[in-house]
Every structure is written in C-alpha cells, then in structure tokens.
C-alpha cells in the first residue's frame, strides 16, 4: 500500500507538513513520486477548428467502425430509460 505524506518543496529540500515517513532518518534516503498539487497550470484553449477537422476525417472514413449500430450504442452509453408518461 502506498503511503501519503504532505510536504512542500523549497528549492532542493522537502519540508514535511506534519508526520514524515517512519523509515526516513537523517542518513537514509527513500524513493518518492512527486505530484504538484498547487501550481497554477496554463490551460490550452479548445481549438474548435482542429476538433472539427478531426471529426470530419473520422466521418469521411465512415465513422467509428467498432460501433456497428450507433443508435443502440448511444442508448447503452446513456443508459436511457423510458420517461414517465411517454
């Protein structure tokens, strides 16, 4: 099971917030995976033109060949149910 600890990286040092790994001593080293949770990321704007071109290419090739019956597929994906009174 993976252990999780909260810490802040300051330059090339890690400052633990609260409890640190029990196996860590001043002379020990451990392998870690770091996930940045608070950095602001630049999000790319959706490019509608590129998306439309990609969809047009799929349509020109006859659509998604793994979907034999699009109506049945959509019904299954959406988990449609009869509406009351209809």
PDB file with SEQRES, HELIX, SHEET and CRYST1 records, atoms N, CA, C and O in Angstrom:
SEQRES   1 A   86  UNK UNK UNK UNK UNK UNK UNK UNK UNK UNK UNK UNK UNK          
SEQRES   2 A   86  UNK UNK UNK UNK UNK UNK UNK UNK UNK UNK UNK UNK UNK          
SEQRES   3 A   86  UNK UNK UNK UNK UNK UNK UNK UNK UNK UNK UNK UNK UNK          
SEQRES   4 A   86  UNK UNK UNK UNK UNK UNK UNK UNK UNK UNK UNK UNK UNK          
SEQRES   5 A   86  UNK UNK UNK UNK UNK UNK UNK UNK UNK UNK UNK UNK UNK          
SEQRES   6 A   86  UNK UNK UNK UNK UNK UNK UNK UNK UNK UNK UNK UNK UNK          
SEQRES   7 A   86  UNK UNK UNK UNK UNK UNK UNK UNK                              
HELIX    1 AA1 UNK A   48  UNK A   60  1                                  13    
HELIX    2 AA2 UNK A   70  UNK A   78  1                                   9    
SHEET    1 AA1 2 UNK A   7  UNK A  10  0                                        
SHEET    2 AA1 2 UNK A  13  UNK A  16 -1                                        
CRYST1    1.000    1.000    1.000  90.00  90.00  90.00 P 1           1          
ATOM      1  N   UNK A   1       0.847  -1.185   0.000  1.00  0.00           N  
ATOM      2  CA  UNK A   1       0.000   0.000   0.000  1.00  0.00           C  
ATOM      3  C   UNK A   1       0.886   1.240   0.000  1.00  0.00           C  
ATOM      4  O   UNK A   1       1.884   1.294   0.719  1.00  0.00           O  
ATOM      5  N   UNK A   2       0.528   2.221  -0.793  1.00  0.00           N  
ATOM      6  CA  UNK A   2       1.287   3.459  -0.852  1.00  0.00           C  
ATOM      7  C   UNK A   2       1.003   4.327   0.371  1.00  0.00           C  
ATOM      8  O   UNK A   2      -0.139   4.459   0.811  1.00  0.00           O  
ATOM      9  N   UNK A   3       2.050   4.903   0.895  1.00  0.00           N  
ATOM     10  CA  UNK A   3       1.897   5.836   1.999  1.00  0.00           C  
ATOM     11  C   UNK A   3       1.866   7.246   1.429  1.00  0.00           C  
ATOM     12  O   UNK A   3       2.565   7.532   0.456  1.00  0.00           O  
ATOM     13  N   UNK A   4       1.073   8.127   2.011  1.00  0.00           N  
ATOM     14  CA  UNK A   4       0.991   9.509   1.543  1.00  0.00           C  
ATOM     15  C   UNK A   4       1.385  10.452   2.656  1.00  0.00           C  
ATOM     16  O   UNK A   4       0.967  10.291   3.803  1.00  0.00           O  
ATOM     17  N   UNK A   5       2.196  11.440   2.308  1.00  0.00           N  
ATOM     18  CA  UNK A   5       2.627  12.464   3.243  1.00  0.00           C  
ATOM     19  C   UNK A   5       2.523  13.805   2.547  1.00  0.00           C  
ATOM     20  O   UNK A   5       2.771  13.897   1.345  1.00  0.00           O  
ATOM     21  N   UNK A   6       2.167  14.827   3.267  1.00  0.00           N  
ATOM     22  CA  UNK A   6       2.083  16.174   2.703  1.00  0.00           C  
ATOM     23  C   UNK A   6       3.389  16.890   2.978  1.00  0.00           C  
ATOM     24  O   UNK A   6       3.905  16.835   4.095  1.00  0.00           O  
ATOM     25  N   UNK A   7       3.935  17.566   1.965  1.00  0.00           N  
ATOM     26  CA  UNK A   7       5.199  18.282   2.122  1.00  0.00           C  
ATOM     27  C   UNK A   7       5.241  19.441   1.142  1.00  0.00           C  
ATOM     28  O   UNK A   7       4.441  19.517   0.210  1.00  0.00           O  
ATOM     29  N   UNK A   8       6.182  20.334   1.368  1.00  0.00           N  
ATOM     30  CA  UNK A   8       6.430  21.459   0.469  1.00  0.00           C  
ATOM     31  C   UNK A   8       7.873  21.362  -0.002  1.00  0.00           C  
ATOM     32  O   UNK A   8       8.778  21.138   0.802  1.00  0.00           O  
ATOM     33  N   UNK A   9       8.086  21.528  -1.290  1.00  0.00           N  
ATOM     34  CA  UNK A   9       9.447  21.523  -1.818  1.00  0.00           C  
ATOM     35  C   UNK A   9       9.936  22.958  -1.857  1.00  0.00           C  
ATOM     36  O   UNK A   9       9.294  23.826  -2.447  1.00  0.00           O  
ATOM     37  N   UNK A  10      11.065  23.201  -1.231  1.00  0.00           N  
ATOM     38  CA  UNK A  10      11.703  24.527  -1.213  1.00  0.00           C  
ATOM     39  C   UNK A  10      13.077  24.365  -1.848  1.00  0.00           C  
ATOM     40  O   UNK A  10      14.009  23.883  -1.204  1.00  0.00           O  
ATOM     41  N   UNK A  11      13.203  24.763  -3.102  1.00  0.00           N  
ATOM     42  CA  UNK A  11      14.468  24.548  -3.804  1.00  0.00           C  
ATOM     43  C   UNK A  11      14.707  23.065  -3.965  1.00  0.00           C  
ATOM     44  O   UNK A  11      13.929  22.381  -4.631  1.00  0.00           O  
ATOM     45  N   UNK A  12      15.786  22.548  -3.358  1.00  0.00           N  
ATOM     46  CA  UNK A  12      16.071  21.122  -3.448  1.00  0.00           C  
ATOM     47  C   UNK A  12      15.805  20.389  -2.129  1.00  0.00           C  
ATOM     48  O   UNK A  12      16.324  19.294  -1.909  1.00  0.00           O  
ATOM     49  N   UNK A  13      15.007  20.987  -1.268  1.00  0.00           N  
ATOM     50  CA  UNK A  13      14.695  20.396   0.035  1.00  0.00           C  
ATOM     51  C   UNK A  13      13.193  20.152   0.163  1.00  0.00           C  
ATOM     52  O   UNK A  13      12.377  20.858  -0.429  1.00  0.00           O  
ATOM     53  N   UNK A  14      12.855  19.142   0.945  1.00  0.00           N  
ATOM     54  CA  UNK A  14      11.451  18.856   1.244  1.00  0.00           C  
ATOM     55  C   UNK A  14      11.194  19.204   2.701  1.00  0.00           C  
ATOM     56  O   UNK A  14      11.915  18.752   3.590  1.00  0.00           O  
ATOM     57  N   UNK A  15      10.157  20.015   2.946  1.00  0.00           N  
ATOM     58  CA  UNK A  15       9.738  20.345   4.307  1.00  0.00           C  
ATOM     59  C   UNK A  15       8.427  19.620   4.571  1.00  0.00           C  
ATOM     60  O   UNK A  15       7.408  19.919   3.948  1.00  0.00           O  
ATOM     61  N   UNK A  16       8.458  18.671   5.492  1.00  0.00           N  
ATOM     62  CA  UNK A  16       7.284  17.863   5.798  1.00  0.00           C  
ATOM     63  C   UNK A  16       6.251  18.688   6.554  1.00  0.00           C  
ATOM     64  O   UNK A  16       6.588  19.472   7.442  1.00  0.00           O  
ATOM     65  N   UNK A  17       5.004  18.501   6.191  1.00  0.00           N  
ATOM     66  CA  UNK A  17       3.895  19.124   6.911  1.00  0.00           C  
ATOM     67  C   UNK A  17       3.284  18.034   7.776  1.00  0.00           C  
ATOM     68  O   UNK A  17       2.547  17.181   7.282  1.00  0.00           O  
ATOM     69  N   UNK A  18       3.585  18.061   9.050  1.00  0.00           N  
ATOM     70  CA  UNK A  18       3.097  17.012   9.936  1.00  0.00           C  
ATOM     71  C   UNK A  18       4.050  15.830   9.930  1.00  0.00           C  
ATOM     72  O   UNK A  18       5.269  15.998   9.947  1.00  0.00           O  
ATOM     73  N   UNK A  19       3.480  14.632   9.907  1.00  0.00           N  
ATOM     74  CA  UNK A  19       4.253  13.400  10.013  1.00  0.00           C  
ATOM     75  C   UNK A  19       5.106  13.166   8.768  1.00  0.00           C  
ATOM     76  O   UNK A  19       4.668  13.421   7.646  1.00  0.00           O  
ATOM     77  N   UNK A  20       6.325  12.678   8.980  1.00  0.00           N  
ATOM     78  CA  UNK A  20       7.196  12.301   7.858  1.00  0.00           C  
ATOM     79  C   UNK A  20       7.289  10.781   7.811  1.00  0.00           C  
ATOM     80  O   UNK A  20       6.913  10.113   8.775  1.00  0.00           O  
ATOM     81  N   UNK A  21       7.783  10.221   6.706  1.00  0.00           N  
ATOM     82  CA  UNK A  21       7.888   8.756   6.613  1.00  0.00           C  
ATOM     83  C   UNK A  21       8.689   8.169   7.769  1.00  0.00           C  
ATOM     84  O   UNK A  21       9.756   8.674   8.116  1.00  0.00           O  
ATOM     85  N   UNK A  22       8.168   7.102   8.358  1.00  0.00           N  
ATOM     86  CA  UNK A  22       8.807   6.483   9.528  1.00  0.00           C  
ATOM     87  C   UNK A  22      10.176   5.902   9.197  1.00  0.00           C  
ATOM     88  O   UNK A  22      11.056   5.855  10.057  1.00  0.00           O  
ATOM     89  N   UNK A  23      10.359   5.462   7.957  1.00  0.00           N  
ATOM     90  CA  UNK A  23      11.625   4.834   7.571  1.00  0.00           C  
ATOM     91  C   UNK A  23      12.704   5.849   7.260  1.00  0.00           C  
ATOM     92  O   UNK A  23      13.839   5.468   6.972  1.00  0.00           O  
ATOM     93  N   UNK A  24      12.383   7.132   7.311  1.00  0.00           N  
ATOM     94  CA  UNK A  24      13.338   8.171   6.949  1.00  0.00           C  
ATOM     95  C   UNK A  24      14.115   8.652   8.162  1.00  0.00           C  
ATOM     96  O   UNK A  24      13.538   9.116   9.145  1.00  0.00           O  
ATOM     97  N   UNK A  25      15.433   8.535   8.075  1.00  0.00           N  
ATOM     98  CA  UNK A  25      16.315   9.096   9.109  1.00  0.00           C  
ATOM     99  C   UNK A  25      17.237  10.080   8.410  1.00  0.00           C  
ATOM    100  O   UNK A  25      17.208  10.178   7.184  1.00  0.00           O  
ATOM    101  N   UNK A  26      18.046  10.801   9.149  1.00  0.00           N  
ATOM    102  CA  UNK A  26      18.950  11.783   8.537  1.00  0.00           C  
ATOM    103  C   UNK A  26      19.907  11.151   7.530  1.00  0.00           C  
ATOM    104  O   UNK A  26      20.300  11.802   6.562  1.00  0.00           O  
ATOM    105  N   UNK A  27      20.286   9.895   7.743  1.00  0.00           N  
ATOM    106  CA  UNK A  27      21.241   9.227   6.863  1.00  0.00           C  
ATOM    107  C   UNK A  27      20.554   8.388   5.792  1.00  0.00           C  
ATOM    108  O   UNK A  27      21.218   7.896   4.880  1.00  0.00           O  
ATOM    109  N   UNK A  28      19.225   8.215   5.885  1.00  0.00           N  
ATOM    110  CA  UNK A  28      18.509   7.344   4.955  1.00  0.00           C  
ATOM    111  C   UNK A  28      17.993   8.120   3.753  1.00  0.00           C  
ATOM    112  O   UNK A  28      17.818   9.337   3.801  1.00  0.00           O  
ATOM    113  N   UNK A  29      17.761   7.402   2.702  1.00  0.00           N  
ATOM    114  CA  UNK A  29      17.108   8.000   1.541  1.00  0.00           C  
ATOM    115  C   UNK A  29      16.012   7.041   1.069  1.00  0.00           C  
ATOM    116  O   UNK A  29      16.145   5.824   1.200  1.00  0.00           O  
ATOM    117  N   UNK A  30      14.947   7.589   0.529  1.00  0.00           N  
ATOM    118  CA  UNK A  30      13.849   6.781   0.015  1.00  0.00           C  
ATOM    119  C   UNK A  30      13.459   7.321  -1.344  1.00  0.00           C  
ATOM    120  O   UNK A  30      13.645   8.505  -1.621  1.00  0.00           O  
ATOM    121  N   UNK A  31      12.920   6.463  -2.192  1.00  0.00           N  
ATOM    122  CA  UNK A  31      12.431   6.887  -3.500  1.00  0.00           C  
ATOM    123  C   UNK A  31      11.003   7.410  -3.331  1.00  0.00           C  
ATOM    124  O   UNK A  31      10.204   6.834  -2.593  1.00  0.00           O  
ATOM    125  N   UNK A  32      10.699   8.495  -4.015  1.00  0.00           N  
ATOM    126  CA  UNK A  32       9.365   9.087  -3.939  1.00  0.00           C  
ATOM    127  C   UNK A  32       8.886   9.463  -5.334  1.00  0.00           C  
ATOM    128  O   UNK A  32       9.693   9.651  -6.244  1.00  0.00           O  
ATOM    129  N   UNK A  33       7.591   9.570  -5.498  1.00  0.00           N  
ATOM    130  CA  UNK A  33       6.965  10.156  -6.673  1.00  0.00           C  
ATOM    131  C   UNK A  33       6.324  11.445  -6.199  1.00  0.00           C  
ATOM    132  O   UNK A  33       5.635  11.455  -5.179  1.00  0.00           O  
ATOM    133  N   UNK A  34       6.538  12.518  -6.917  1.00  0.00           N  
ATOM    134  CA  UNK A  34       6.020  13.820  -6.505  1.00  0.00           C  
ATOM    135  C   UNK A  34       4.910  14.248  -7.460  1.00  0.00           C  
ATOM    136  O   UNK A  34       5.078  14.202  -8.679  1.00  0.00           O  
ATOM    137  N   UNK A  35       3.786  14.662  -6.903  1.00  0.00           N  
ATOM    138  CA  UNK A  35       2.688  15.220  -7.667  1.00  0.00           C  
ATOM    139  C   UNK A  35       2.496  16.657  -7.228  1.00  0.00           C  
ATOM    140  O   UNK A  35       2.242  16.912  -6.051  1.00  0.00           O  
ATOM    141  N   UNK A  36       2.612  17.597  -8.145  1.00  0.00           N  
ATOM    142  CA  UNK A  36       2.423  19.002  -7.816  1.00  0.00           C  
ATOM    143  C   UNK A  36       0.925  19.250  -7.711  1.00  0.00           C  
ATOM    144  O   UNK A  36       0.179  19.002  -8.659  1.00  0.00           O  
ATOM    145  N   UNK A  37       0.484  19.746  -6.544  1.00  0.00           N  
ATOM    146  CA  UNK A  37      -0.949  19.925  -6.328  1.00  0.00           C  
ATOM    147  C   UNK A  37      -1.389  21.374  -6.309  1.00  0.00           C  
ATOM    148  O   UNK A  37      -2.588  21.644  -6.391  1.00  0.00           O  
ATOM    149  N   UNK A  38      -0.463  22.321  -6.203  1.00  0.00           N  
ATOM    150  CA  UNK A  38      -0.905  23.693  -6.048  1.00  0.00           C  
ATOM    151  C   UNK A  38      -0.369  24.660  -7.105  1.00  0.00           C  
ATOM    152  O   UNK A  38      -0.683  25.849  -7.057  1.00  0.00           O  
ATOM    153  N   UNK A  39       0.418  24.187  -8.039  1.00  0.00           N  
ATOM    154  CA  UNK A  39       0.954  25.090  -9.050  1.00  0.00           C  
ATOM    155  C   UNK A  39      -0.140  25.448 -10.047  1.00  0.00           C  
ATOM    156  O   UNK A  39      -0.960  24.606 -10.414  1.00  0.00           O  
ATOM    157  N   UNK A  40      -0.144  26.684 -10.475  1.00  0.00           N  
ATOM    158  CA  UNK A  40      -1.115  27.106 -11.481  1.00  0.00           C  
ATOM    159  C   UNK A  40      -0.637  26.608 -12.833  1.00  0.00           C  
ATOM    160  O   UNK A  40       0.516  26.815 -13.212  1.00  0.00           O  
ATOM    161  N   UNK A  41      -1.520  25.959 -13.547  1.00  0.00           N  
ATOM    162  CA  UNK A  41      -1.175  25.433 -14.864  1.00  0.00           C  
ATOM    163  C   UNK A  41      -1.848  26.273 -15.928  1.00  0.00           C  
ATOM    164  O   UNK A  41      -2.965  26.756 -15.746  1.00  0.00           O  
ATOM    165  N   UNK A  42      -1.159  26.438 -17.032  1.00  0.00           N  
ATOM    166  CA  UNK A  42      -1.758  27.130 -18.162  1.00  0.00           C  
ATOM    167  C   UNK A  42      -2.596  26.138 -18.935  1.00  0.00           C  
ATOM    168  O   UNK A  42      -2.081  25.136 -19.430  1.00  0.00           O  
ATOM    169  N   UNK A  43      -3.872  26.406 -19.041  1.00  0.00           N  
ATOM    170  CA  UNK A  43      -4.755  25.532 -19.789  1.00  0.00           C  
ATOM    171  C   UNK A  43      -4.831  25.998 -21.228  1.00  0.00           C  
ATOM    172  O   UNK A  43      -4.958  27.190 -21.507  1.00  0.00           O  
ATOM    173  N   UNK A  44      -4.753  25.046 -22.129  1.00  0.00           N  
ATOM    174  CA  UNK A  44      -4.871  25.383 -23.542  1.00  0.00           C  
ATOM    175  C   UNK A  44      -6.342  25.651 -23.858  1.00  0.00           C  
ATOM    176  O   UNK A  44      -7.238  24.971 -23.359  1.00  0.00           O  
ATOM    177  N   UNK A  45      -6.559  26.646 -24.689  1.00  0.00           N  
ATOM    178  CA  UNK A  45      -7.918  26.909 -25.128  1.00  0.00           C  
ATOM    179  C   UNK A  45      -8.322  25.828 -26.126  1.00  0.00           C  
ATOM    180  O   UNK A  45      -7.513  25.422 -26.960  1.00  0.00           O  
ATOM    181  N   UNK A  46      -9.560  25.364 -26.049  1.00  0.00           N  
ATOM    182  CA  UNK A  46     -10.004  24.375 -27.023  1.00  0.00           C  
ATOM    183  C   UNK A  46      -9.946  24.970 -28.432  1.00  0.00           C  
ATOM    184  O   UNK A  46     -10.324  26.122 -28.650  1.00  0.00           O  
ATOM    185  N   UNK A  47      -9.478  24.181 -29.362  1.00  0.00           N  
ATOM    186  CA  UNK A  47      -9.381  24.633 -30.746  1.00  0.00           C  
ATOM    187  C   UNK A  47     -10.498  23.971 -31.541  1.00  0.00           C  
ATOM    188  O   UNK A  47     -10.346  22.845 -32.016  1.00  0.00           O  
ATOM    189  N   UNK A  48     -11.603  24.660 -31.682  1.00  0.00           N  
ATOM    190  CA  UNK A  48     -12.772  24.123 -32.368  1.00  0.00           C  
ATOM    191  C   UNK A  48     -12.505  23.746 -33.808  1.00  0.00           C  
ATOM    192  O   UNK A  48     -13.079  22.786 -34.323  1.00  0.00           O  
ATOM    193  N   UNK A  49     -11.630  24.502 -34.464  1.00  0.00           N  
ATOM    194  CA  UNK A  49     -11.333  24.213 -35.865  1.00  0.00           C  
ATOM    195  C   UNK A  49     -10.620  22.861 -35.993  1.00  0.00           C  
ATOM    196  O   UNK A  49     -10.967  22.055 -36.857  1.00  0.00           O  
ATOM    197  N   UNK A  50      -9.625  22.615 -35.134  1.00  0.00           N  
ATOM    198  CA  UNK A  50      -8.910  21.338 -35.169  1.00  0.00           C  
ATOM    199  C   UNK A  50      -9.842  20.186 -34.829  1.00  0.00           C  
ATOM    200  O   UNK A  50      -9.767  19.114 -35.431  1.00  0.00           O  
ATOM    201  N   UNK A  51     -10.725  20.416 -33.856  1.00  0.00           N  
ATOM    202  CA  UNK A  51     -11.664  19.375 -33.468  1.00  0.00           C  
ATOM    203  C   UNK A  51     -12.604  19.043 -34.626  1.00  0.00           C  
ATOM    204  O   UNK A  51     -12.874  17.873 -34.897  1.00  0.00           O  
ATOM    205  N   UNK A  52     -13.101  20.078 -35.308  1.00  0.00           N  
ATOM    206  CA  UNK A  52     -13.999  19.864 -36.436  1.00  0.00           C  
ATOM    207  C   UNK A  52     -13.289  19.109 -37.557  1.00  0.00           C  
ATOM    208  O   UNK A  52     -13.883  18.238 -38.193  1.00  0.00           O  
ATOM    209  N   UNK A  53     -12.010  19.441 -37.801  1.00  0.00           N  
ATOM    210  CA  UNK A  53     -11.245  18.742 -38.836  1.00  0.00           C  
ATOM    211  C   UNK A  53     -11.072  17.270 -38.483  1.00  0.00           C  
ATOM    212  O   UNK A  53     -11.202  16.403 -39.347  1.00  0.00           O  
ATOM    213  N   UNK A  54     -10.781  16.986 -37.219  1.00  0.00           N  
ATOM    214  CA  UNK A  54     -10.607  15.599 -36.789  1.00  0.00           C  
ATOM    215  C   UNK A  54     -11.904  14.812 -36.932  1.00  0.00           C  
ATOM    216  O   UNK A  54     -11.897  13.672 -37.396  1.00  0.00           O  
ATOM    217  N   UNK A  55     -13.012  15.423 -36.534  1.00  0.00           N  
ATOM    218  CA  UNK A  55     -14.307  14.748 -36.663  1.00  0.00           C  
ATOM    219  C   UNK A  55     -14.685  14.538 -38.126  1.00  0.00           C  
ATOM    220  O   UNK A  55     -15.279  13.517 -38.473  1.00  0.00           O  
ATOM    221  N   UNK A  56     -14.344  15.496 -38.985  1.00  0.00           N  
ATOM    222  CA  UNK A  56     -14.618  15.355 -40.412  1.00  0.00           C  
ATOM    223  C   UNK A  56     -13.827  14.187 -41.000  1.00  0.00           C  
ATOM    224  O   UNK A  56     -14.345  13.456 -41.844  1.00  0.00           O  
ATOM    225  N   UNK A  57     -12.585  14.005 -40.567  1.00  0.00           N  
ATOM    226  CA  UNK A  57     -11.774  12.879 -41.051  1.00  0.00           C  
ATOM    227  C   UNK A  57     -12.387  11.545 -40.634  1.00  0.00           C  
ATOM    228  O   UNK A  57     -12.435  10.598 -41.418  1.00  0.00           O  
ATOM    229  N   UNK A  58     -12.857  11.488 -39.381  1.00  0.00           N  
ATOM    230  CA  UNK A  58     -13.500  10.256 -38.904  1.00  0.00           C  
ATOM    231  C   UNK A  58     -14.757   9.970 -39.723  1.00  0.00           C  
ATOM    232  O   UNK A  58     -14.993   8.833 -40.132  1.00  0.00           O  
ATOM    233  N   UNK A  59     -15.556  10.999 -39.956  1.00  0.00           N  
ATOM    234  CA  UNK A  59     -16.791  10.827 -40.721  1.00  0.00           C  
ATOM    235  C   UNK A  59     -16.492  10.416 -42.158  1.00  0.00           C  
ATOM    236  O   UNK A  59     -17.210   9.588 -42.719  1.00  0.00           O  
ATOM    237  N   UNK A  60     -15.442  10.978 -42.768  1.00  0.00           N  
ATOM    238  CA  UNK A  60     -15.082  10.655 -44.151  1.00  0.00           C  
ATOM    239  C   UNK A  60     -14.681   9.189 -44.294  1.00  0.00           C  
ATOM    240  O   UNK A  60     -14.847   8.597 -45.361  1.00  0.00           O  
ATOM    241  N   UNK A  61     -14.155   8.606 -43.222  1.00  0.00           N  
ATOM    242  CA  UNK A  61     -13.757   7.198 -43.252  1.00  0.00           C  
ATOM    243  C   UNK A  61     -14.922   6.276 -42.913  1.00  0.00           C  
ATOM    244  O   UNK A  61     -14.735   5.062 -42.828  1.00  0.00           O  
ATOM    245  N   UNK A  62     -16.110   6.819 -42.720  1.00  0.00           N  
ATOM    246  CA  UNK A  62     -17.282   6.005 -42.426  1.00  0.00           C  
ATOM    247  C   UNK A  62     -17.617   5.924 -40.957  1.00  0.00           C  
ATOM    248  O   UNK A  62     -18.422   5.086 -40.552  1.00  0.00           O  
ATOM    249  N   UNK A  63     -17.021   6.770 -40.160  1.00  0.00           N  
ATOM    250  CA  UNK A  63     -17.315   6.782 -38.730  1.00  0.00           C  
ATOM    251  C   UNK A  63     -16.452   5.807 -37.962  1.00  0.00           C  
ATOM    252  O   UNK A  63     -15.456   5.299 -38.476  1.00  0.00           O  
ATOM    253  N   UNK A  64     -16.841   5.551 -36.735  1.00  0.00           N  
ATOM    254  CA  UNK A  64     -16.098   4.640 -35.876  1.00  0.00           C  
ATOM    255  C   UNK A  64     -16.543   3.216 -36.208  1.00  0.00           C  
ATOM    256  O   UNK A  64     -17.684   2.840 -35.940  1.00  0.00           O  
ATOM    257  N   UNK A  65     -15.642   2.426 -36.792  1.00  0.00           N  
ATOM    258  CA  UNK A  65     -16.012   1.097 -37.282  1.00  0.00           C  
ATOM    259  C   UNK A  65     -16.335   0.119 -36.158  1.00  0.00           C  
ATOM    260  O   UNK A  65     -17.025  -0.873 -36.392  1.00  0.00           O  
ATOM    261  N   UNK A  66     -15.857   0.373 -34.956  1.00  0.00           N  
ATOM    262  CA  UNK A  66     -16.140  -0.542 -33.848  1.00  0.00           C  
ATOM    263  C   UNK A  66     -17.581  -0.394 -33.346  1.00  0.00           C  
ATOM    264  O   UNK A  66     -18.059  -1.234 -32.583  1.00  0.00           O  
ATOM    265  N   UNK A  67     -18.266   0.662 -33.767  1.00  0.00           N  
ATOM    266  CA  UNK A  67     -19.660   0.872 -33.365  1.00  0.00           C  
ATOM    267  C   UNK A  67     -20.544   0.470 -34.539  1.00  0.00           C  
ATOM    268  O   UNK A  67     -20.714   1.222 -35.499  1.00  0.00           O  
ATOM    269  N   UNK A  68     -21.106  -0.741 -34.437  1.00  0.00           N  
ATOM    270  CA  UNK A  68     -21.917  -1.280 -35.541  1.00  0.00           C  
ATOM    271  C   UNK A  68     -23.268  -0.575 -35.668  1.00  0.00           C  
ATOM    272  O   UNK A  68     -23.706  -0.255 -36.773  1.00  0.00           O  
ATOM    273  N   UNK A  69     -23.921  -0.337 -34.536  1.00  0.00           N  
ATOM    274  CA  UNK A  69     -25.242   0.298 -34.527  1.00  0.00           C  
ATOM    275  C   UNK A  69     -25.177   1.527 -33.621  1.00  0.00           C  
ATOM    276  O   UNK A  69     -25.320   1.400 -32.405  1.00  0.00           O  
ATOM    277  N   UNK A  70     -24.961   2.726 -34.199  1.00  0.00           N  
ATOM    278  CA  UNK A  70     -24.783   3.934 -33.384  1.00  0.00           C  
ATOM    279  C   UNK A  70     -25.954   4.230 -32.438  1.00  0.00           C  
ATOM    280  O   UNK A  70     -25.742   4.669 -31.307  1.00  0.00           O  
ATOM    281  N   UNK A  71     -27.184   3.991 -32.900  1.00  0.00           N  
ATOM    282  CA  UNK A  71     -28.340   4.260 -32.035  1.00  0.00           C  
ATOM    283  C   UNK A  71     -28.337   3.344 -30.809  1.00  0.00           C  
ATOM    284  O   UNK A  71     -28.582   3.793 -29.689  1.00  0.00           O  
ATOM    285  N   UNK A  72     -28.059   2.058 -31.032  1.00  0.00           N  
ATOM    286  CA  UNK A  72     -28.013   1.104 -29.929  1.00  0.00           C  
ATOM    287  C   UNK A  72     -26.867   1.463 -28.979  1.00  0.00           C  
ATOM    288  O   UNK A  72     -27.030   1.419 -27.759  1.00  0.00           O  
ATOM    289  N   UNK A  73     -25.703   1.819 -29.543  1.00  0.00           N  
ATOM    290  CA  UNK A  73     -24.542   2.203 -28.742  1.00  0.00           C  
ATOM    291  C   UNK A  73     -24.863   3.411 -27.858  1.00  0.00           C  
ATOM    292  O   UNK A  73     -24.567   3.411 -26.663  1.00  0.00           O  
ATOM    293  N   UNK A  74     -25.471   4.440 -28.457  1.00  0.00           N  
ATOM    294  CA  UNK A  74     -25.811   5.641 -27.708  1.00  0.00           C  
ATOM    295  C   UNK A  74     -26.790   5.315 -26.582  1.00  0.00           C  
ATOM    296  O   UNK A  74     -26.655   5.813 -25.465  1.00  0.00           O  
ATOM    297  N   UNK A  75     -27.771   4.476 -26.889  1.00  0.00           N  
ATOM    298  CA  UNK A  75     -28.757   4.071 -25.879  1.00  0.00           C  
ATOM    299  C   UNK A  75     -28.069   3.388 -24.703  1.00  0.00           C  
ATOM    300  O   UNK A  75     -28.386   3.673 -23.548  1.00  0.00           O  
ATOM    301  N   UNK A  76     -27.118   2.476 -24.990  1.00  0.00           N  
ATOM    302  CA  UNK A  76     -26.408   1.754 -23.936  1.00  0.00           C  
ATOM    303  C   UNK A  76     -25.509   2.693 -23.125  1.00  0.00           C  
ATOM    304  O   UNK A  76     -25.455   2.600 -21.899  1.00  0.00           O  
ATOM    305  N   UNK A  77     -24.807   3.594 -23.810  1.00  0.00           N  
ATOM    306  CA  UNK A  77     -23.897   4.520 -23.142  1.00  0.00           C  
ATOM    307  C   UNK A  77     -24.662   5.457 -22.222  1.00  0.00           C  
ATOM    308  O   UNK A  77     -24.236   5.714 -21.096  1.00  0.00           O  
ATOM    309  N   UNK A  78     -25.776   5.962 -22.695  1.00  0.00           N  
ATOM    310  CA  UNK A  78     -26.554   6.915 -21.908  1.00  0.00           C  
ATOM    311  C   UNK A  78     -27.429   6.228 -20.873  1.00  0.00           C  
ATOM    312  O   UNK A  78     -28.004   6.887 -20.008  1.00  0.00           O  
ATOM    313  N   UNK A  79     -27.532   4.915 -20.957  1.00  0.00           N  
ATOM    314  CA  UNK A  79     -28.387   4.147 -20.051  1.00  0.00           C  
ATOM    315  C   UNK A  79     -29.799   4.746 -20.029  1.00  0.00           C  
ATOM    316  O   UNK A  79     -30.394   4.996 -18.980  1.00  0.00           O  
ATOM    317  N   UNK A  80     -30.295   4.961 -21.258  1.00  0.00           N  
ATOM    318  CA  UNK A  80     -31.631   5.539 -21.388  1.00  0.00           C  
ATOM    319  C   UNK A  80     -32.662   4.659 -20.695  1.00  0.00           C  
ATOM    320  O   UNK A  80     -32.501   3.446 -20.568  1.00  0.00           O  
ATOM    321  N   UNK A  81     -33.709   5.308 -20.260  1.00  0.00           N  
ATOM    322  CA  UNK A  81     -34.840   4.614 -19.670  1.00  0.00           C  
ATOM    323  C   UNK A  81     -36.101   5.295 -20.173  1.00  0.00           C  
ATOM    324  O   UNK A  81     -36.070   6.473 -20.530  1.00  0.00           O  
ATOM    325  N   UNK A  82     -37.192   4.578 -20.206  1.00  0.00           N  
ATOM    326  CA  UNK A  82     -38.439   5.203 -20.641  1.00  0.00           C  
ATOM    327  C   UNK A  82     -38.806   6.356 -19.694  1.00  0.00           C  
ATOM    328  O   UNK A  82     -38.703   6.219 -18.475  1.00  0.00           O  
ATOM    329  N   UNK A  83     -39.214   7.438 -20.237  1.00  0.00           N  
ATOM    330  CA  UNK A  83     -39.637   8.582 -19.424  1.00  0.00           C  
ATOM    331  C   UNK A  83     -41.059   8.346 -18.934  1.00  0.00           C  
ATOM    332  O   UNK A  83     -41.880   7.799 -19.671  1.00  0.00           O  
ATOM    333  N   UNK A  84     -41.364   8.748 -17.711  1.00  0.00           N  
ATOM    334  CA  UNK A  84     -42.728   8.562 -17.181  1.00  0.00           C  
ATOM    335  C   UNK A  84     -43.766   9.258 -18.053  1.00  0.00           C  
ATOM    336  O   UNK A  84     -43.591  10.411 -18.445  1.00  0.00           O  
ATOM    337  N   UNK A  85     -44.846   8.545 -18.351  1.00  0.00           N  
ATOM    338  CA  UNK A  85     -45.933   9.137 -19.124  1.00  0.00           C  
ATOM    339  C   UNK A  85     -45.658   9.235 -20.608  1.00  0.00           C  
ATOM    340  O   UNK A  85     -46.413   9.886 -21.329  1.00  0.00           O  
ATOM    341  N   UNK A  86     -44.593   8.605 -21.083  1.00  0.00           N  
ATOM    342  CA  UNK A  86     -44.307   8.669 -22.541  1.00  0.00           C  
ATOM    343  C   UNK A  86     -44.193   7.307 -23.133  1.00  0.00           C  
ATOM    344  O   UNK A  86     -43.958   7.173 -24.334  1.00  0.00           O  
TER     345      UNK A  86                                                      
END                                                                             
